[in-house]
Each structure stands twice: as C-alpha cells, then as structure tokens.
Amino acid sequence: MVSLAPRIPLNDGHSIPQIGLGTWPLGDDEVASVIVEAAQLGYRHIDTAAKYGNEKGVGAGIAATGLARDELFVTTKLDGQFQGDDRAIRGLDSSLDRLGLDHVDLLLIHWPLPQRDEYISTFRTFAKLMEEGKTRSIGVSNFKPAHLERLVAETGITPAVNQVEINPYVVRAEQRAANHHLGVVTESWSPLAPGTGLLTDARILRIAGEHGRTPGQVVLRWHVQQGLVAIPKSRSHDRLADNLAVFDFELTADDLAVIAEFSEGPDAGVDSDVSGH
C-alpha cells in the first residue's frame, strides 16, 4: 500500500498534497516515465508549466498511471505571452490540450512581470476560467508581497497559492508572512537548493545521521514543519521514494535552530524571470 502525502487546505475549499513532483527541466521524452514511477510510489501532486515545454509528456505520464482523474492534483502555469486581455483563455486551452485533461487543479500566473502591468487583468481572466470549471483553484508564482497585496485589492480575489523559491538558504520570511496574513498557501520551488552544497553540508549530514534519514529528507521535513508545500524533482527511484517519506519523523527545536543558520538573508535568491521556474 502506497503512502500518500497529507493535504493542506486552500482558501477556496479545495486542498493540495503537501509534497508534489516538480517536472522542470524534464522534457517530454523523459517526464512520462518519471510520473508513472512517482505515482506508483504514492505521489498525487504533479507540477508543470507551459514554459517548461513538457506538458505533453506530463499528460502522457498522467494517462499511463491508470489513476482516476480526481486522485491527482495537477498544476500548470501560464507565462508572459498569456498575460493581458483574455490571452489566458487560449493559453489554458492549449495547456489542457497538451495535457489531455479537461481541467487542472491549480492554475498559476508564472511571473508577475510588473513592468508590463498585466497581472491584474490576467488574474481576472483566471477567475473566469475557474468559473468555467477549467481550473479548480487559481494562484500565482514568484509574486512579492506588494504584487500580491495589489492583486487582492484590485480584483477582490485572494490567490490560493503563491509558489516561490524557498529553501534553508532562501527562507523569505517576509513573503511567507504576507502570504499567511492573506490566507495564501506558500509553495516552495527548488526546495532542496540543488547545486548549492546544502545536502552535503556537515550540519545537515549530522542531523540526518541522528534521525537515520537522508539529507534531502531532513530538508524536506524542514519545509513540512514550516507548513509549506514542497515540489522537489528527481529522476531517481530511490530519491523519489525518499522525498515522499518525510511524514513519520520530526526535527527537534535544536535541529531547526541549526538549519536557521543557513539563511542568507531576506533578499537572497534569484530573479524569478531568469531562473526558468
């Protein structure tokens, strides 16, 4: 019997699995088999985007799992070419066609692109798409507090999710506080900070050894205990399994204090429109 991640309630009455499968930068030719393997392990949350160029492969993987549609939580994101006017209608229709689905569970604005000043009208279009049943929930990605507050003030609609880069190096305390204040769930992309040395740091290795866990499990457990949704990515069977097996142990206050030492400050991180996420 597979073990499923617990679900976190959203402000619109739906819920989201706390651990999902990130699919960037997997291509169409490799992502389908990863999704099938992940589903067999218990993943029920799949994250993609029009910009990733892999929605067709994601759709093939979803179909190959054999799972009923209501067993899976599927997120996609629309990037700048679909902002403004009602461009998001065509954008989501195209994504749904590639995915082979009649709806997604969560639709996100991929980046605010404030210099274009079109995210307000785009989110109003998202609300129409939700009313039409083409997405169950709507949210944003890479929105800073000022963008989020303006969005809520001008549309009267609170996004269900704000997906941003978060890991022990990039904690974004101000962003998370703003999300929480508005009732927005914070979702972490790049939760394991690949390429940074986080998972080989002696402090993380020590905590992992004390709990009999992998370094990745320690970091994902940190996300879980922060109340975050995390979407790690991996092609490896063992790592896929490890990334989901983080709900049967708990980091101590001392562990959390050590992990807090990693923070590089409130402005750490990369600009969302150049990161690819």
C-alpha positions in Angstrom: 0.0 0.0 0.0 1.4 3.4 -1.0 1.7 6.2 1.5 0.1 9.5 0.4 1.2 13.0 1.5 -1.2 14.8 3.7 -3.2 17.6 2.1 -3.2 21.3 3.1 -6.5 23.2 2.9 -6.7 26.1 0.4 -8.8 29.2 0.9 -11.3 28.2 -1.7 -12.4 24.9 -0.1 -10.0 22.6 -2.0 -6.8 21.1 -0.7 -3.3 20.4 -2.0 -0.9 17.5 -1.3 2.0 18.8 0.8 4.7 17.1 -1.3 4.5 17.1 -5.1 6.6 16.2 -8.1 8.4 19.0 -9.8 8.9 18.4 -13.5 11.3 21.1 -14.6 13.6 20.7 -16.6 12.5 17.2 -17.7 11.5 17.0 -21.3 8.5 15.3 -23.0 10.6 12.2 -23.7 11.6 11.5 -20.1 9.0 13.0 -17.8 6.2 10.5 -18.6 8.1 7.5 -17.1 9.1 9.6 -14.0 5.4 10.4 -13.4 4.4 6.8 -13.7 7.1 5.7 -11.2 6.2 8.6 -8.9 2.5 7.7 -8.9 3.4 4.1 -8.0 5.3 5.4 -5.0 2.4 7.5 -3.8 2.8 10.9 -5.5 -0.6 12.5 -6.2 0.6 16.1 -7.0 2.3 17.0 -10.3 3.6 20.4 -11.1 4.3 21.6 -14.7 4.1 24.8 -16.7 3.6 25.9 -20.3 7.1 27.4 -20.2 8.6 24.0 -19.3 7.8 22.6 -22.7 6.8 19.2 -21.2 3.1 19.3 -20.8 2.5 16.7 -23.5 4.8 14.3 -21.7 3.2 15.1 -18.4 -0.1 14.3 -19.9 1.1 11.0 -21.3 2.5 10.1 -17.9 -0.7 11.0 -16.1 -2.7 8.8 -18.6 -0.3 6.0 -18.1 -0.7 6.0 -14.3 -4.1 4.5 -14.6 -5.3 6.7 -11.7 -8.7 8.3 -11.7 -8.6 12.0 -12.5 -9.8 13.0 -9.1 -6.9 11.1 -7.5 -4.3 13.5 -8.9 -3.6 17.2 -8.2 -2.2 18.8 -11.4 -0.7 22.3 -11.5 0.3 24.3 -14.6 1.4 27.9 -15.1 1.0 30.4 -17.8 3.9 32.7 -18.6 4.1 36.2 -20.0 2.8 35.6 -23.5 -0.6 34.7 -22.0 -0.8 37.8 -19.8 -3.3 40.7 -20.5 -6.8 40.8 -22.1 -8.1 37.3 -22.3 -5.0 35.7 -23.6 -5.0 33.2 -20.7 -8.1 31.5 -22.2 -6.1 30.4 -25.2 -3.2 29.6 -23.0 -5.0 27.3 -20.7 -6.9 25.7 -23.6 -3.6 24.9 -25.2 -2.2 23.5 -22.0 -5.2 21.3 -21.4 -4.9 20.0 -25.0 -1.3 19.1 -24.4 -2.1 17.5 -21.0 -5.1 15.6 -22.3 -7.2 17.0 -19.5 -10.5 18.9 -19.2 -9.3 20.8 -16.2 -6.3 21.4 -14.0 -6.5 21.6 -10.2 -4.3 24.7 -9.9 -3.5 27.4 -12.5 -0.8 29.9 -11.7 0.5 33.2 -13.2 4.1 32.1 -13.7 5.6 35.6 -13.0 4.1 39.0 -12.1 6.1 40.9 -14.8 5.2 44.2 -13.1 6.8 46.3 -15.8 4.1 45.1 -18.2 1.3 45.7 -15.6 -0.9 43.0 -16.9 -1.2 40.6 -14.0 -4.4 42.2 -12.6 -6.3 41.6 -15.9 -4.8 38.2 -16.2 -6.0 37.1 -12.8 -9.5 38.3 -13.6 -9.3 36.0 -16.6 -8.2 33.2 -14.4 -11.3 33.8 -12.3 -13.4 33.3 -15.4 -11.6 30.1 -16.2 -12.3 28.8 -12.7 -16.0 29.7 -13.0 -16.0 27.7 -16.3 -14.5 24.7 -14.5 -11.3 24.6 -16.5 -9.3 25.0 -13.2 -10.4 24.3 -9.7 -8.1 26.8 -8.0 -6.1 29.8 -9.1 -2.9 31.3 -7.8 0.4 33.0 -8.6 4.1 32.2 -8.7 7.0 34.4 -7.8 4.8 37.3 -6.5 6.3 39.6 -3.9 4.1 41.0 -1.1 3.4 44.3 -3.0 2.3 42.4 -6.1 0.1 40.1 -4.0 -1.5 42.9 -2.0 -2.3 44.9 -5.1 -3.8 41.8 -6.8 -6.1 41.2 -3.9 -7.1 44.8 -3.5 -7.9 45.3 -7.2 -9.6 42.0 -8.0 -11.2 41.2 -4.7 -9.9 37.6 -5.2 -7.2 36.0 -3.0 -5.0 33.6 -4.7 -5.0 30.1 -3.3 -1.2 29.6 -3.6 1.9 31.6 -4.1 4.8 29.4 -5.4 8.2 30.9 -4.7 11.8 29.8 -4.3 12.2 28.7 -0.6 14.9 26.5 1.0 17.0 26.9 4.1 19.3 29.4 2.3 16.3 31.4 1.0 13.7 31.5 3.7 11.7 34.5 2.5 10.2 35.3 6.0 8.5 38.5 4.8 7.0 36.8 1.8 5.7 33.9 3.8 4.3 36.2 6.5 2.4 38.2 3.8 1.0 35.1 2.3 -0.1 33.8 5.6 -1.7 37.1 6.5 -3.8 36.9 3.3 -4.6 33.2 3.7 -2.4 32.2 0.8 -0.6 28.8 0.9 3.1 29.1 0.3 4.6 26.5 -2.1 8.3 26.0 -2.4 10.1 25.6 -5.7 13.7 24.4 -5.6 13.1 23.2 -2.0 16.4 21.2 -1.9 18.5 24.0 -3.3 20.3 21.9 -5.9 23.8 22.9 -6.8 24.4 24.8 -3.6 26.0 22.2 -1.4 23.2 22.2 1.1 22.8 18.4 1.0 26.5 17.8 1.6 26.9 20.4 4.4 28.3 18.7 7.6 25.5 20.2 9.7 22.7 18.6 7.6 24.6 15.4 7.4 24.9 15.3 11.2 21.1 15.9 11.6 20.4 13.2 9.0 22.6 10.7 10.8 20.9 11.4 14.1 17.5 10.7 12.6 18.6 7.8 10.4 17.4 9.8 7.4 18.9 11.2 4.2 19.9 14.9 3.9 17.1 15.5 1.4 14.6 14.1 3.9 15.9 16.5 6.6 15.4 19.5 4.3 12.0 18.4 3.1 10.9 17.8 6.7 12.0 21.4 7.4 9.6 22.5 4.7 6.8 20.3 6.2 7.3 21.7 9.7 7.2 25.3 8.3 3.7 24.5 6.9 5.0 24.8 3.3 4.1 22.7 0.3 7.2 21.5 -1.5 7.7 20.2 -5.0 11.1 18.5 -5.2 12.2 16.9 -8.5 14.2 13.8 -9.2 14.6 11.1 -11.9 15.9 8.6 -9.3 13.6 5.9 -7.9 15.3 6.0 -4.5 15.2 9.7 -4.3 11.6 9.9 -5.4 10.8 7.4 -2.6 12.9 9.3 0.0 11.3 12.6 -0.9 7.9 11.4 -0.1 8.8 9.6 3.1 9.1 12.6 5.4 5.9 12.4 7.4 7.0 9.8 10.0 9.7 11.8 11.9 10.1 15.2 13.4 13.0 17.7 13.6 13.8 18.9 17.1 14.0 22.5 18.1 17.8 22.2 18.1 17.7 20.8 14.6 15.6 23.8 13.4 17.9 26.2 15.1 20.9 24.7 13.2 19.0 24.9 9.9 18.2 28.5 10.7 21.9 29.3 10.4 21.8 28.7 6.7 19.6 31.7 5.9 21.4 34.2 3.6 19.0 37.0 4.4 15.7 38.3 3.2 16.9 39.3 -0.2 18.6 36.0 -1.1 17.5 34.1 -4.1 17.3 34.6 -7.9 15.1 36.8 -10.0 12.1 34.6 -11.0 12.0 35.7 -14.6 15.5 34.3 -15.3 15.5 31.2 -13.2 13.4 29.1 -15.5 10.9 28.2 -12.8 
